[in-house]
Amino acid sequence: MNSKRQNKIAIGALYGIAGLVVLILLALLGYILASGVPQLSWHFLTAPAKAFLKGGGVGVQLFNSFYLLILAMAISFPIALGAAIYLYEYARDNWVTTTIRTAIEILSSLPSVVVGLFGFLFFVVKLRLGFSILSGAFALTFFNLPLLTRSIEDSLRTINLEQREGGLALGLSRWETVTRVILPAAVPSILTGVILSAGRVFGEAAALIYTAGQSAPALNFADWNPFNISSPLNPMRPAETLAVHIWKINSEGIMPDAKAISSGSSAVLIIAILLFNFTARYVGKRLYKRLTSA
């Protein structure tokens, strides 16, 4: 067998494997959307869940998912940004940075259920935060921090060294060069990484079972005082998210229409994650064109 034929066989095998992966993904998405989209309605997206009756919705769980996502990103993004700037712009290549990067790699490889158990022991029990949105947000911060740090560091790595040297040649300090030259140029890729990590956090369930809880108490959406227990903004209340809700109704099986609710919830979750991914690509391209148009 000559080299050209071997090359064609190898290319055909690679295309076949890639096509098989795409077909499996499309089949999975198609099945979830085909079974879940017919269940969607305004009532389903806004009504509270019902444990023993038909006709419940996922309004509270959907709100909890977005609220937890916002809190987790508000906590993790500044820490990840500072860590990435330090590691790439300031830290020397020595045993300290090697240890930090190794710790980040280890933390990113931990199963989410381990992060959830750590959050339960530390935030729920030790710090006495209880099953609450705040405990869930802290657990999601540990879950999201390694990925977000590496994503921002990779974004900083894409900026040419000449831009740093140009900023220093103009008399800017290193901090001014980072904040006025490097970060604006890296904004598109940083934002893309943030949105993609937000989609990963939005679909997380295992870490929240042990921290945010598996119950969704009745909320008064007319009360926006975060100190009231019935307020949607209260960070100390337990909060069942959409992903946890899917796991719960399938494991308990007490809902008369559990299959319909599970299918509709799965479709909402998939659509939200797809929107996160498509939004990341669209915003990243638009920002890149706008910032490099000159």
Secondary structure as GFF3:
##gff-version 3
##sequence-region A 1 294
A	DSSP	alpha_helix	3	36	.	.	.	ID=ss1
A	DSSP	three_ten_helix	37	39	.	.	.	ID=ss2
A	DSSP	alpha_helix	42	46	.	.	.	ID=ss3
A	DSSP	alpha_helix	59	85	.	.	.	ID=ss4
A	DSSP	pi_helix	86	90	.	.	.	ID=ss5
A	DSSP	alpha_helix	95	109	.	.	.	ID=ss6
A	DSSP	alpha_helix	112	119	.	.	.	ID=ss7
A	DSSP	pi_helix	120	126	.	.	.	ID=ss8
A	DSSP	alpha_helix	133	157	.	.	.	ID=ss9
A	DSSP	alpha_helix	161	169	.	.	.	ID=ss10
A	DSSP	alpha_helix	174	177	.	.	.	ID=ss11
A	DSSP	pi_helix	178	182	.	.	.	ID=ss12
A	DSSP	alpha_helix	183	202	.	.	.	ID=ss13
A	DSSP	alpha_helix	206	209	.	.	.	ID=ss14
A	DSSP	alpha_helix	242	252	.	.	.	ID=ss15
A	DSSP	alpha_helix	258	291	.	.	.	ID=ss16
###
